[in-house]
């Protein structure tokens, strides 16, 4: 599902809208300050979220989030529900 719009909100919220009309605000506050997301603690950085042609949310060209993963979190759907051709193949070892 392609991400078509994003808008940073207060307290590390990120409004997302996808091409199928799915939309909502993701609470990303649990990531702020952790590992590479320490960048968001710098004043004004989180608010600089951009949506380039790749459809992947990014900050300062250094940090990005998987738009498919965000879609799964927003909808509560599994990867198999979103990508019908994705299937597991049992290994016979």
ZIDAJO-V65179 format. One record per residue. PSI is psi in degrees with one decimal (none if undefined). OMEGA is omega in whole degrees, 0 to 359 (999 if undefined). Layout:
BEGIN
<<PSI	OMEGA> <PSI	OMEGA>>
END
This chain:
BEGIN
<<130.6	184> <131.3	174> <126.8	184> <-14.3	180> <142.6	171> <153.7	179> <120.9	178> <144.8	178> <175.9	179> <155.4	174> <41.2	177> <32.5	172> <147.2	179> <112.5	176> <132.4	180> <140.1	172> <130.3	181> <162.9	184> <-21.9	179> <4.5	179> <-9.7	177> <131.7	178> <159.5	178> <174.9	179> <123.9	177> <133.8	175> <107.4	182> <14.0	184> <-27.8	180> <-17.8	179> <-28.9	185> <127.1	177> <-5.1	182> <125.3	177> <-129.7	182> <-20.0	181> <2.6	172> <-25.9	178> <-34.8	181> <-19.3	180> <-17.9	177> <133.9	183> <128.9	175> <-5.5	184> <-48.2	182> <-36.8	182> <-10.9	180> <18.2	178> <136.1	180> <157.0	175> <92.0	179> <178.2	181> <-23.5	180> <-19.0	181> <15.4	181> <120.9	179> <134.4	180> <159.2	179> <122.3	175> <21.2	180> <8.4	184> <-27.7	189> <134.0	178> <166.4	178> <146.7	180> <117.8	181> <-29.3	177> <-41.9	178> <-41.7	178> <-39.4	179> <-43.7	179> <-41.0	179> <-40.5	182> <-39.2	184> <-19.0	185> <11.3	180> <154.7	177> <165.8	177> <-38.4	180> <-32.3	178> <-34.3	183> <-38.5	182> <88.5	186> <-23.8	179> <-4.9	178> <124.7	180> <155.9	178> <145.2	178> <117.5	182> <141.7	177> <130.4	178> <89.2	183> <none	999>>
END
